[in-house]
Amino acid sequence: MYYTRLKRDAMKHVMIDLETLGLHANCVVLSIAAYAFDLETGDKDFRFRKNLKLESQLKAGRTINAETLQWWLTQDRKTFEGCLTNQIEFEQALWDLGEYIDNYKLEYVWANGIAFDLGILRHAYNSVGIPLPWKYYNERDYKTIRELLIDPSKGYDIRRIEHDPLDDCRYQIDKLCLRWKHLTKITYGTTPEEKF
């Protein structure tokens, strides 16, 4: 029964990552990325990334934190500039994310600390009166899994482009799915693939 549920829900998971100009719920968002995945296998599909215009966010009362901006200036220039190209309006990006989640019937929304990424998005949706495109009880926290379970990725070549939101999603999915496979092996004495 357990594995049957996993199989049915396979590509209903999505990892979300934000790049921002602050740490509070009302901060300016540079970029939103999302990546659908199969929790059992780590297979990924249906990528999403939108860069957001800063002006419309500032007009809507969102804020820029000086320390975060200074921190960005110490990071890889190409990665930062990648968040400033092909920008769209703040509200349009929120509608697009909702459409992406709805179109691919994504249910379980993961982030590396749901209070940060998902908290900022929840505030953003509420601030413009757009319904949140997922159920609060389907929020999942990769950071908790990361802290509680050992990292079984030794021997795997998992690299990342730090602070590239789409690559952060990919990296977090890879790490999460390895931990999940390790957990199911310990708990059930087999991995989902072996069970099937």
HUJORA-V163924 format. One record per backbone hydrogen bond with DSSP energy under -0.5 kcal/mol. NH is the residue of the N-H (numbers start at 1). CO is the residue of the C=O. E is the energy in kcal/mol with one decimal. If there is no record, write none. Layout:
nh=NH co=CO e=E
nh=NH co=CO e=E
This chain:
nh=5 co=1 e=-2.2
nh=6 co=2 e=-1.8
nh=7 co=3 e=-2.6
nh=8 co=4 e=-2.2
nh=9 co=5 e=-2.0
nh=10 co=7 e=-1.1
nh=12 co=9 e=-1.9
nh=13 co=10 e=-0.6
nh=13 co=37 e=-1.2
nh=14 co=108 e=-2.5
nh=15 co=35 e=-2.5
nh=16 co=110 e=-2.5
nh=17 co=33 e=-2.3
nh=19 co=31 e=-2.1
nh=21 co=28 e=-2.8
nh=27 co=24 e=-1.9
nh=28 co=63 e=-2.6
nh=30 co=19 e=-2.4
nh=30 co=28 e=-0.5
nh=31 co=19 e=-1.9
nh=32 co=50 e=-2.7
nh=33 co=17 e=-2.3
nh=34 co=48 e=-2.6
nh=35 co=15 e=-1.9
nh=36 co=45 e=-1.4
nh=36 co=46 e=-0.8
nh=37 co=13 e=-2.5
nh=38 co=43 e=-2.4
nh=39 co=10 e=-0.9
nh=39 co=37 e=-0.6
nh=42 co=38 e=-2.9
nh=45 co=36 e=-2.3
nh=48 co=34 e=-2.3
nh=50 co=32 e=-2.5
nh=51 co=86 e=-0.6
nh=52 co=30 e=-2.4
nh=53 co=88 e=-3.1
nh=57 co=53 e=-0.6
nh=58 co=54 e=-2.4
nh=59 co=55 e=-2.3
nh=60 co=56 e=-1.1
nh=61 co=58 e=-1.4
nh=62 co=57 e=-2.6
nh=63 co=26 e=-2.1
nh=65 co=21 e=-3.3
nh=66 co=64 e=-0.5
nh=69 co=65 e=-2.2
nh=70 co=66 e=-2.5
nh=71 co=67 e=-2.2
nh=72 co=68 e=-2.3
nh=73 co=69 e=-1.5
nh=74 co=71 e=-1.6
nh=75 co=72 e=-1.5
nh=80 co=76 e=-2.0
nh=81 co=77 e=-2.9
nh=82 co=78 e=-1.6
nh=83 co=79 e=-0.6
nh=83 co=80 e=-1.4
nh=84 co=81 e=-1.4
nh=88 co=51 e=-2.6
nh=93 co=89 e=-2.2
nh=94 co=90 e=-1.5
nh=95 co=91 e=-2.4
nh=96 co=92 e=-2.7
nh=97 co=93 e=-2.3
nh=98 co=94 e=-2.1
nh=99 co=95 e=-2.4
nh=100 co=96 e=-2.5
nh=101 co=97 e=-2.5
nh=102 co=98 e=-2.3
nh=103 co=99 e=-3.2
nh=104 co=100 e=-1.8
nh=105 co=102 e=-1.1
nh=106 co=101 e=-2.5
nh=107 co=12 e=-2.4
nh=108 co=12 e=-2.3
nh=109 co=107 e=-0.7
nh=109 co=138 e=-1.7
nh=110 co=14 e=-3.4
nh=110 co=108 e=-0.6
nh=111 co=140 e=-1.3
nh=113 co=111 e=-2.0
nh=116 co=113 e=-1.2
nh=117 co=113 e=-1.2
nh=119 co=114 e=-1.3
nh=120 co=116 e=-2.7
nh=121 co=117 e=-2.0
nh=122 co=118 e=-2.6
nh=123 co=119 e=-2.2
nh=124 co=120 e=-2.4
nh=125 co=121 e=-2.9
nh=126 co=122 e=-2.4
nh=127 co=123 e=-2.4
nh=128 co=124 e=-1.1
nh=128 co=125 e=-0.6
nh=129 co=125 e=-0.6
nh=129 co=126 e=-0.8
nh=130 co=125 e=-2.2
nh=138 co=135 e=-2.3
nh=139 co=136 e=-1.4
nh=140 co=109 e=-3.1
nh=142 co=111 e=-2.4
nh=142 co=140 e=-0.7
nh=143 co=111 e=-0.7
nh=145 co=141 e=-1.3
nh=146 co=142 e=-2.9
nh=147 co=143 e=-2.2
nh=148 co=144 e=-2.2
nh=149 co=145 e=-2.2
nh=152 co=150 e=-0.8
nh=156 co=153 e=-2.7
nh=158 co=156 e=-1.3
nh=159 co=157 e=-0.7
nh=162 co=160 e=-0.8
nh=164 co=161 e=-1.8
nh=165 co=163 e=-0.8
nh=168 co=164 e=-2.7
nh=169 co=165 e=-1.9
nh=170 co=166 e=-2.1
nh=171 co=167 e=-2.7
nh=172 co=168 e=-2.6
nh=173 co=169 e=-2.5
nh=174 co=170 e=-2.5
nh=175 co=171 e=-2.3
nh=176 co=172 e=-2.8
nh=177 co=173 e=-2.9
nh=178 co=174 e=-1.6
nh=179 co=175 e=-2.0
nh=180 co=176 e=-2.8
nh=181 co=177 e=-2.4
nh=182 co=178 e=-2.1
nh=183 co=179 e=-2.7
nh=184 co=180 e=-2.6
nh=185 co=181 e=-1.9
nh=186 co=182 e=-2.1
nh=187 co=183 e=-2.8
nh=188 co=184 e=-2.7
nh=189 co=185 e=-1.5
nh=190 co=184 e=-0.8
nh=195 co=191 e=-2.1
nh=196 co=192 e=-2.0
